[in-house]
Amino acid sequence: MSADSKKAHNFIESLIKDEISSGKHAGKVVTRFPPEPNGYLHIGHAKSICLNFGIAETFQGECNLRFDDTNPEKESQEYIDAIRKDVQWLGYEWAGDIRFASDYFDAIYDFAEVLIEKGKAYVCSLNAEQMAEYRGSLTEPGRNSPDRDRPIEENLQLFRDMRAGKYANGELVLRAKIDMASPNINLRDPILYRIRYADHHQTGDKWCIYPMYDFTHPISDAMEGITHSLCTLEFEDHRPLYDWVLDNITPPARPRQTEFARLNLNYTITSKRKLKRLVDEGVVEGWNDPRMPTVSGMRRRGYTPESIRAFCDMIGVNKAGGTVDVGMLEFAIREDLNARAPRAMCVMRPLKVTLTNYPEDQAETLTLPVHPQNEAMGTREVPWTRTLYIDREDFVEEPPRKWKRLAPDQAVRLRGGYVMTCREVVRDGEGNIVELKCEYDPNTLGVNPEGYKPNGVIHWVSESDSVEADINLYDRLFNHESPDSDKEGDFLDHLNPDSLVRLTGARVEKSLAQPRNDLPYQFEREGYFFLDADASEPGRPVFNRTVTLRDSWAKAKN
């Protein structure tokens, strides 16, 4: 089915369909994803990736990956490599080679000289403080720079001298000559070029002047034949400048800018500057810390590309701002994993159980489904032995009302196994419970016992046929819905002290000694967990909690 015959998925698709049907747009639809290589991609970038690549797919067009690399002091190859990996992991392929804004530096420079020759740009010697003073405010018009009427020939020579390295950082800038009284501050003679003595990761030391984003972006789009330049709403006020640049040069193509609302997620920071601060100050372990909203952090935590794409589809694309509940993101990963995650048992806080009426020299193998709703995923074998482990939180000596787990002289069923009853509690010299002595009912495998009712179903593993593992219980990094909205304090004041709880000495099924590393497991009754390949050692896996089985935050808030 063609894009024309399908219902539009969002307002941008509707816009393009209307342009095609009216004849305003003809030919291939070409979009681009243009990240700055000054940090890792986050969930907000994922929305933009899904939109730009999705639009191209819908209209059988192309989407370019282009790095906006105009600020070499803050950029690095590490970020380029990470962004490239994240885009591919999300399931998208860009058209042709990776592109860089720096690929067009020669052309951008030439266009700057064209503007100077037309009297549309001038070299200015005001420093940053003076320029801010001359710019005016939202209610006051700006004032012309003393250099605004500098002769064209002098501007051209000064600009060439800037390129030749004859001036220091910040000594001169090239500005567009537009309108210092414009109500749009972006049109008050914005800077087009500034001096920066910094080696560039793509061009080395060829340049000591670098174009500003607002000048680079429309020219880069035009050089690539971009038809639809999709930007977040903060660039709406920059669109007149985008159009001004293209109107005053002779571009090889004429792209059109359209804005959409960026993703704002509660309990989450998506400012790259603030995310970098979390990394630099050691609040997190790095850009790929599983608590970070970065694509690499979410990947390490166990999020799947399918779940992130489904989330972006759920929240849609619109012009209105607003905040999305992070519970929607967690819902998307639960929905994805519930359908396809293999099941396994993990005892996080092991408590020894001895089945006193089970022979010491005997063992049997129980067969459990890999997924209870999907027979095609097969079965797994779990050893049943005299000594088992259950979770300490599944036993209390004085059970509260409606307690559905183990207590003295009460029975529970072990998942996929027999019913057992606790007969004795064993303590160490300090009074801590170290063992439970229980009796199992040999007539209850797969059938209900006669004469009594088990108190519930709990998970377990065999002592001799299980593997020790470490567990990282990750939760939301912030405990405030809008951690960066506190005007009196700092966003770091709202860190969740329980965002990471490390458990050592957990026990998992023996099959998890070599777990899959392509999909999280559902640890029964506990949540979804993903192998942390970076932290695991041979024979001792480390698992990161991707998400709980239920929305525990909503429950706590209520």
Secondary structure, DSSP 4 states (H G I P E B T S, - for coil): --GGGSPPSSHHHHHHHHHHHHTSS-S--EEEE---SSS--BHHHHHHHHHHHHHHHHTT-EEEEEE----GGG--HHHHHHHHHHHHHTT---SSS-EEGGGGHHHHHHHHHHHHHTTSEEEE---HHHHHHHH--SSS-----TTTT--HHHHHHHHHHHHTT-S-TTT-EEEE-S-TT-SSGGGSS-EEEEE----BTTTBTS-SEEE-HHHHHHHHHHHTT-SEEEEEGGGGGGHHHHHHHHHTS--SS--EEEEEPPP-BTT----HHHHHHHHHTTSSSSTT-TTS-BHHHHHHHT--HHHHHHHHHHH---S----B-HHHHHHHHHHHHHHHPPEE-EESSEEEEEETTS-TT--EEEEEESSTT-GGG-EEEEEE-SEEEEEGGGB-SSPPTT--SB-BT-EEEETTS-EEEEEEEEE-TTS-EEEEEEEEETT-TTSPPSS-----EE--EESTTEEEEEEEEE--SBSSSSTT--SSS-GGGGB-TTSEEEEEEEEEEGGGGS--SSS-EEETTTEEEEE-TTT-BTTB-EEEEEE-SS-HHHHHH-
